Amino acid sequence: MPTSSVRAPHQGGILEGANPSVYDSKNPITIFIIQAGIIIIFCRLLHYPLSKIKQPRVIAEIIGGIVLGPSVLGRIPGFSDAIFPTASIPTLSLAANLGLVLFLFLVGLEVDLRLLLANWRVALSVGAAGMVLPFGLGCAIAYGLYHEFRDDSGLVPISFGIYMLFVGVATAITAFPVLCRILTELKLLQDHVGIVVLSAGVGNDVVGWILLALCVALVNAGSGITALYILLTSIAYILFLVYAVRPALIWVLNRTGSIQNGPTQSMVALTVLLTLASAFFTGIIGIHPIFGAFLVGLICPHDGGFAIKLTEKIEDLVTVFFLPLYFALSGLSTNIGLLDSGMTWAYVFGVIAVAFFGKLIGGTVAARLCKLVWRESFTVGVLMSCKGLVEIIVLNIGLEARILSTRTFTIFVVMALVTTFATTPLTSALYPPWYRQKLAAWKRGEIDWDGTSLIPETKPSGGDSMSAEKYDAGDIRRLLVYLRLESLPGLFTFLSLLGGDRPEGGSRVHPSKAGAGLDEHAEESVSILQKRPLQVHGLRMLELTERLSSVMKDTEIDDVSTKDPVVNSFYSFGQLNHLAVSGDVEIVPEGSYAAILAQSASQQASDMVFLPWSETGSLSETGSTTVEYSTHHRLENGPHSQFITSFLSRAPCHTAVFVNNNFGRPSRREDGGLHRTKSRLSLRSNHGHPLAPLTDRSHHIFFPFFGGLDDRTAMRFILRLARNVNVTATIVFVDVQQASGSAEAEVVPTEAETSGKRGVQVSASASQETFFEQERSFFVSMKDSLTQELESRVLFDTINTSQPLNDVISRITSEVGQSVRGSGDLVVLGRSREGKVSFRTELHRVLATVGQTSHAGSDVIQSLGDVAQALMATEVKASLIVVEAKKEDIVG
């Protein structure tokens, strides 16, 4: 019987000796995975050091592609044949171009034409000047490039006019996505410069793509009449998209609730299908498929944040996986070794000069004519010179159409790298934050051009240091609060105490039956509103990530602020509690949170900043509603404690750090029934057990006074809270006695003594007794100055101790958290940087009693101090507020 032949290939793979790096046309996925893995890892590794100097990711991806190509690693014998064999390139190119189509759709989504229409004068002038001059210079240098390199291999015979048009577009175009990223990272989107650049960039981007489409149509057309037909068909298609497809798409999105609630899965599928269909159509009529994808992105609505939410659904796969493949293909087509002559390098520098200085001069002159100052104008010119990934896409289209040879392609790639790399450092040098603040103050009329203040000082002129300190630590009229979702319950309760009792009008009467009484009630309402309420500004900070959607949120920050649920809740609470509130959303990198908060405090002229402590130890609010809160999380040395420390080091006003512990609501009673287990299943739910309304709205405050400017400011803060009839307070002067042979409390020099800056006026040679005598005098003076109303609710007391932490904790435990149905009690502390006593040795003993090491929560100690660390570790049944006074010296 004859033996049958093998009907199926071997399936053993490497176990049967197969080489996975050998390209197999029937199974190309293996070599594709190897290629994609190398490209993605390599680009990520390159981006890490470049991100430290604020370079966009596209720089790493372009350089990574060049390194993987024939310029560097391709020179290693066998590297390109093993990793990027010629037969595998079509598969890699297919994936890369699919990603490019989706990315151009995202670029279209990112372009908000509303910005162009709102600032059309600036966009027209700056955008036109920023394109006409570099376009003209590009056409000029195209003459030399055309005649010098037209004999290179791989070119098709084209007329000089088409070549000139392409080179002009390549030198005049601006990379809108990279530009948005740079403006966002430098916090320029809301600045006048950012608005000008963004408006001009939108128009520049749209016009550039139209000109490029025209150029490709001319190249692909066999005759002039064919090119005309392509152009007319393209115009008809654009009109069809705008007047037929867009209204139908918006109707479907409204019917499915996708605009209000975000795109459904079906709407995502519909939008992607529209993108692919549009790319298909523009491809078959003789224009590149990316133009069709870009047009669909342009017609998608931005209402309700739809464009942002749709971008969030698609962007990660495109930017993480597909785009690096595209830039790697560009690198494989780039060969630095072809720049092998003096004339070639002369054209390299010439192209860089034309592209950079054409944009710089055009943008600068146009911005200056729009009445920007010279430094602002130069910044606009520098930003408009950014090329980035859009330039690489344009160049690849020219290479595919064989307008450019590999040599001229490499020349323009080097130009794109240099201009993009230079944008961020030049912008930072020309337009640093200190200059922006000075310019803003000058435009508001607060200073002259030399920086001299034009606003007279309002501090008291008397020589009494106590009166100056009373002015410095006076009443709180403007408060800045950092809004975090997890902290809203405690924050609202705290603000209700500061805002005082809500004014209650008389009983309401129907307008038709009010008669003359209506005017009387209206007068009463006006008199209530005329009482100056506490002004509270809420700042919510969201992390600026590498995602396109994050940048889009910043470009549409007004819409984001209007629809943000936390800010809207804050507005509603303020209106119902006699507070004058305002709110903003800032989208910034986590490392800039402290600087942005300090800047906002200065701009708002805040008397105090209120900072909630993170329950999870993290700055991010992602997943905060599902994380289990615990003391361990609070004491972790994490990003949030570092943020607090960083802000305190630069705070322009008083600061109160709030550590919440059921403030504003009683602790939920533990259910004695069945509980959720690790299987996440439960036989009994909490439904049907609503939390009863608060019957006791009282709050008790305990404050141990150790001395120093922080403690003095904290005492005045407590007396401000005690104006609320629901608040009682105990203020205890802690007179630390140095026990014989005891090291529990150690005498240390104050910050004012060691640095000569800020703090209570205590000389470096003052003794501990002198310090406490001065603080005791202040304590007594504050006690004697109490109004009759406050005397019934505020108790002043003194304890003498050689173990201050233990005795303070014991006293706090006996006073706070006694009401089961209460609204929550508070312990207020000064950060006590001027105190004469260190509690570090006693703190280590307290931590040891609760099973923690002396190094636990070291960041917390640095942020809040020894006493706060001890109270948090011992889990007292009260919330904690740590007060730090502003850093200005008290002048006598």
Disulfide bonds with the S-S distance in Angstrom:
none
